[in-house]
Structures are given as structure tokens and as C-alpha cells.
């Protein structure tokens, strides 16, 4: 498709190649997160317990969100290069290379994996929230029990002093 090589052609090819390489990087990052959640889920399956600390979960949330934002904002995966906007032959090359490197399909796969990560994050946050709620409920029960014991002590103390 590229009949002769010039700076605009190199920029067009370079932009798609750069997006492809960067997309590979983000796919590896997300694959790592998917593997972490798979390990967590397997551990919960075998032990029936969830042992992750809140800080670690929040770090995973931040990592997932920043990866998605980076893909959308920094990678510019859905934005044509300026050269492709200005000249139809470079637009064809740009489209051809995007199809050849399957950027749209690879992004769809990445998006699916990020949705899996998001689903797991939501599930694990609910578990942590339920733990906190249970702790607070037991704390309230303990405080009510302490109040009852103090009231009983006060009643017994007043009745013996009369």
C-alpha cells in the first residue's frame, strides 16, 4: 500500500506500531492482575477465607483504573493520527495496519479482562465492607452489653448502700 517511503509514511507506520507495542505492555499488566485475582479466587475456593488486606485491594483498584485510563488517554487507540486525517492514502495505510495488528480486537480482549478485574474488585470490596459492618455490629453489641453491666452495677451499688 505504501508506494514510497517518506516521513508521513514512517509516522503513520510508527504510530500504529507504537500503539501495538504499548497495547502489548498493558495486556501484560492486566494479565498479571487477572492472575492475581485467579490466585485469590483459588485460595478462597480451597480455604473458604479471604485474607487480602484493604490496602492491597485498593492498590489493585488503582492499578486497574490507571491502566484503563492510560490505554484510553495516552495510547490514543481510537484517535487517528493527524497525517491519516489529512491524506486519504495514509488513512488507508493506517486502517490497514490497525486491522493487520488487530488493535481493535486486542483492545476488546483487554477490555474484557479489565471487566473481569472490575467484577472481582467489586466482589472483594463487598467482602471487606461486610467484614467492617460485622465488626461494627459486634462493637455496638459490646457497648450495649457494657452499658447494661454498668447499669446493673449502679443498681446493685445503690441498693446495697440503702
C-alpha positions in Angstrom: 0.0 0.0 0.0 2.9 2.3 0.7 4.3 3.2 -2.7 7.3 5.1 -1.5 8.7 5.8 2.0 8.6 9.4 3.3 8.3 10.9 6.7 4.5 10.9 6.7 4.5 7.2 5.9 7.1 6.5 8.6 5.0 8.5 11.1 1.8 6.6 10.1 3.5 3.2 10.4 5.3 4.2 13.6 2.2 5.4 15.3 0.4 2.1 14.7 3.4 0.1 15.7 3.8 2.2 18.8 0.2 1.6 19.7 0.6 -2.1 19.1 3.7 -2.3 21.4 2.1 -0.2 24.1 -1.1 -2.3 23.9 1.1 -5.4 24.5 2.5 -3.8 27.6 -0.9 -3.0 29.0 -2.2 -6.5 28.2 0.7 -8.0 30.2 -0.1 -5.7 33.1 -3.8 -6.7 33.1 -2.8 -10.4 32.6 -0.8 -10.0 35.8 -3.8 -8.6 37.6 -6.1 -11.4 36.3 -3.5 -13.9 37.5 -3.5 -12.3 41.0 -7.3 -12.4 41.2 -7.3 -16.0 39.9 -4.9 -16.9 42.8 -7.1 -15.1 45.3 -10.2 -16.9 44.0 -8.5 -20.3 44.1 -7.4 -19.7 47.7 -10.9 -18.7 48.6 -12.2 -21.8 46.9 -9.9 -24.1 48.8 -9.8 -22.4 52.2 -13.2 -20.5 52.2 -11.4 -17.5 53.6 -10.3 -14.1 52.1 -7.1 -12.8 53.6 -6.3 -9.8 51.4 -5.7 -6.5 53.2 -7.7 -3.4 52.3 -4.5 -1.6 51.2 -3.5 -4.3 48.7 -7.1 -4.3 47.2 -7.0 -0.5 46.8 -3.6 -0.8 45.1 -5.1 -3.3 42.6 -8.1 -1.0 42.1 -5.7 1.9 41.4 -3.6 -0.2 39.0 -6.7 -1.4 37.1 -8.1 2.1 36.8 -4.8 3.7 35.8 -4.2 1.0 33.1 -7.5 1.6 31.5 -7.0 5.4 31.7 -3.6 5.1 30.1 -4.9 2.9 27.3 -7.6 5.4 26.5 -5.8 8.7 27.1 -2.1 8.0 26.4 -2.4 5.4 23.8 -4.9 7.2 21.7 -6.1 3.9 20.3 -9.3 5.3 18.9 -7.8 8.5 17.5 -6.4 8.8 14.0 -3.0 10.3 13.5 -3.0 13.8 12.1 -1.5 12.5 8.9 -4.2 10.0 8.4 -6.8 12.7 8.8 -5.2 14.9 6.2 -4.4 12.4 3.5 -6.6 9.5 2.4 -3.8 7.3 1.3 -2.2 7.5 4.8 -5.7 6.9 6.3 -5.9 3.6 4.2 -2.4 2.6 5.4 -3.4 3.5 9.0 -6.6 1.4 8.8 -4.8 -1.5 7.1 -2.1 -1.6 9.8 -4.7 -1.4 12.6 -6.5 -4.3 11.0 -3.3 -6.2 10.4 -2.2 -5.8 14.0 -5.7 -6.5 15.2 -5.7 -3.4 17.5 -9.5 -3.3 17.9 -9.8 -7.0 18.7 -6.9 -6.9 21.1 -8.4 -3.8 22.9 -11.7 -5.7 23.1 -9.9 -8.6 24.8 -8.1 -6.2 27.1 -11.4 -4.6 28.0 -13.0 -8.0 28.7 -10.1 -8.8 31.1 -10.5 -5.4 32.8 -14.2 -6.1 33.3 -13.2 -9.4 34.9 -10.8 -7.5 37.2 -13.5 -4.9 38.0 -16.0 -7.6 38.8 -13.5 -9.2 41.2 -12.7 -5.9 42.8 -16.3 -5.1 43.4 -16.9 -8.6 44.9 -13.8 -8.3 47.2 -14.7 -4.8 48.3 -18.1 -6.1 49.3 -16.4 -8.8 51.4 -14.3 -6.2 53.1 -17.3 -3.9 53.6 -19.2 -6.8 55.2 -16.3 -7.6 57.5 -16.2 -4.0 58.6 -20.0 -3.9 59.1 -19.8 -7.2 61.2 -17.0 -5.7 63.3 -19.1 -2.5 63.9 -22.2 -4.6 64.8 -20.2 -6.6 67.3 -18.7 -3.4 68.7 -22.2 -1.9 69.2 -23.4 -5.1 70.8 -20.3 -5.0 73.1 -21.0 -1.3 74.0 -24.7 -2.1 74.7 -23.6 -5.0 76.9 -21.1 -2.8 78.8 -23.9 -0.2 79.3 -26.2 -2.9 80.7 -23.4 -4.1 83.0 -22.7 -0.6 84.2 -26.4 0.0 84.8 -26.7 -3.3 86.7 -23.7 -2.4 88.8 -25.1 1.0 89.5 -28.5 -0.5 90.5 -26.8 -3.1 92.8 -24.5 -0.5 94.3 -27.4 1.8 95.1 -29.5 -1.0 96.6 -26.7 -2.1 98.9 -25.9 1.4 100.1 -29.5 2.0 101.3 
